[in-house]
Amino acid sequence: MTESVRSIRRPLAVLAATGFIVFFIWIVAIADRGNGTPWWSVIIDRLPYGDKVGHLGLIGTMSFLCNLAFPSRKLAGFITIATLVLLIALSLEELSQGFVKTRHLDFYDWLADLAGLAIGQFCAMGFLLKSPATTAP
C-alpha cells in the first residue's frame, strides 16, 4: 500500500466519525422535540424489537467509526478510550430521557447501546488488525 493511501485513511475515518456523530445528535434533537415518530416509526413499528435494533445499529456504527478514527490502547484490558467516551456520553443521553417529556427512559435501550458499543469496537479492532496500513511496510 502506498504512503499516500495510508495518509488519506485517517482523515477520512475522522470525517466519517464526525459526520456520524453530527447525524446522531440531529436524531436525538428530533426525538427530544417529539418530531421523529412519523419518520422512523415505519421501521420501528414493523420490525420486532425495532427500537432496540435501531439503538444497536446506530451505536454500533458510531462505535465502529470512532474506534477507526481514534484508535487507542485498551483500558482495563478490554475497552478503548473512544468506547469509554461514547459509553459516558450515551449513558448520560439515555438518563436525560427521563427528564424529557417526549422521550422514555428505557433500561433495555441502554443495554442495546452497550451491545452496539462492544460490537462496534470489536469490529473496528479486527479491521485495524487486518489493515495493511497498520502492518509493517
C-alpha positions as CSV (number, residue, x, y, z in Angstrom):
1,M,0.0,0.0,0.0
2,T,1.4,3.4,-0.9
3,E,2.1,6.1,1.6
4,S,-0.5,8.4,0.1
5,V,-3.3,5.9,0.6
6,R,-2.2,5.4,4.2
7,S,-2.2,9.2,4.8
8,I,-5.7,9.6,3.5
9,R,-7.3,6.8,5.6
10,R,-7.1,8.6,9.0
11,P,-8.7,11.9,7.8
12,L,-11.4,10.0,6.0
13,A,-12.1,8.0,9.2
14,V,-12.2,11.1,11.3
15,L,-14.6,12.8,8.8
16,A,-16.9,9.8,8.7
17,A,-16.9,9.5,12.6
18,T,-17.5,13.3,12.9
19,G,-20.3,13.2,10.3
20,F,-22.0,10.3,12.0
21,I,-21.8,12.0,15.4
22,V,-23.5,15.1,13.9
23,F,-26.1,12.8,12.4
24,F,-26.7,11.1,15.7
25,I,-27.0,14.5,17.5
26,W,-29.6,15.5,14.9
27,I,-31.6,12.4,15.5
28,V,-31.5,13.0,19.3
29,A,-32.6,16.6,18.8
30,I,-35.6,15.5,16.6
31,A,-36.6,12.8,19.1
32,D,-36.3,15.3,22.0
33,R,-38.8,17.6,20.2
34,G,-41.1,14.7,19.6
35,N,-40.9,15.1,15.8
36,G,-39.2,11.8,14.9
37,T,-42.2,9.5,15.2
38,P,-43.5,9.9,11.6
39,W,-40.1,9.4,10.1
40,W,-38.8,6.2,11.8
41,S,-41.9,4.7,13.3
42,V,-42.5,2.9,10.0
43,I,-39.3,0.8,10.6
44,I,-39.6,0.7,14.4
45,D,-43.2,-0.4,14.4
46,R,-42.9,-3.0,11.7
47,L,-39.7,-4.7,12.9
48,P,-39.8,-6.8,16.0
49,Y,-37.8,-5.0,18.7
50,G,-37.2,-2.3,16.0
51,D,-36.3,0.3,18.6
52,K,-33.6,-1.9,20.1
53,V,-32.3,-2.9,16.7
54,G,-32.1,0.8,15.9
55,H,-30.1,1.5,19.0
56,L,-27.8,-1.4,18.3
57,G,-27.3,-0.3,14.7
58,L,-26.8,3.4,15.3
59,I,-24.5,3.0,18.3
60,G,-22.6,0.1,16.7
61,T,-21.9,2.2,13.7
62,M,-20.8,5.1,15.8
63,S,-18.6,2.9,17.9
64,F,-17.0,1.3,14.8
65,L,-16.3,4.7,13.1
66,C,-15.0,6.3,16.3
67,N,-12.7,3.4,17.1
68,L,-11.3,3.5,13.5
69,A,-10.9,7.3,13.6
70,F,-9.4,7.4,17.1
71,P,-7.6,4.1,17.6
72,S,-6.0,3.8,21.0
73,R,-4.8,1.2,23.5
74,K,-7.4,-0.6,25.5
75,L,-8.1,0.5,29.1
76,A,-8.6,-2.2,31.7
77,G,-7.8,-4.8,29.1
78,F,-10.9,-4.6,27.0
79,I,-12.3,-1.0,26.4
80,T,-10.8,1.7,24.3
81,I,-10.7,5.4,25.1
82,A,-13.1,6.1,22.2
83,T,-15.6,3.5,23.5
84,L,-15.3,4.8,27.1
85,V,-16.1,8.4,25.9
86,L,-19.0,7.1,23.9
87,L,-20.2,5.0,26.9
88,I,-20.3,8.0,29.2
89,A,-21.9,10.3,26.7
90,L,-24.6,7.7,25.7
91,S,-25.3,6.8,29.3
92,L,-25.9,10.5,30.1
93,E,-28.1,10.8,27.0
94,E,-30.2,7.8,28.0
95,L,-30.6,9.1,31.5
96,S,-31.6,12.5,30.2
97,Q,-34.6,10.9,28.5
98,G,-36.2,10.6,32.0
99,F,-36.4,14.4,32.1
100,V,-37.7,15.0,28.6
101,K,-41.5,14.5,28.3
102,T,-41.4,13.4,24.7
103,R,-38.9,10.6,25.5
104,H,-38.9,7.4,27.5
105,L,-36.1,6.2,29.8
106,D,-35.6,2.5,29.0
107,F,-33.0,0.2,30.5
108,Y,-33.2,-2.1,27.5
109,D,-32.3,0.8,25.2
110,W,-29.2,1.3,27.2
111,L,-28.4,-2.4,27.0
112,A,-28.8,-2.3,23.2
113,D,-26.4,0.7,23.3
114,L,-23.9,-1.3,25.3
115,A,-24.1,-4.2,22.8
116,G,-23.6,-1.7,19.9
117,L,-20.6,-0.2,21.6
118,A,-19.0,-3.6,22.1
119,I,-19.8,-4.9,18.6
120,G,-18.5,-1.7,17.0
121,Q,-15.3,-1.7,19.0
122,F,-14.7,-5.4,18.3
123,C,-15.3,-5.0,14.5
124,A,-13.0,-1.9,14.4
125,M,-10.3,-3.7,16.3
126,G,-10.5,-6.6,13.9
127,F,-10.5,-4.3,10.9
128,L,-7.4,-2.4,12.2
129,L,-5.5,-5.6,13.0
130,K,-6.0,-6.8,9.4
131,S,-5.5,-3.4,7.8
132,P,-2.3,-3.2,5.7
133,A,-1.9,0.4,7.0
134,T,-1.2,-0.9,10.4
135,T,1.2,-3.7,9.5
136,A,4.9,-3.4,8.7
137,P,5.7,-2.0,5.2
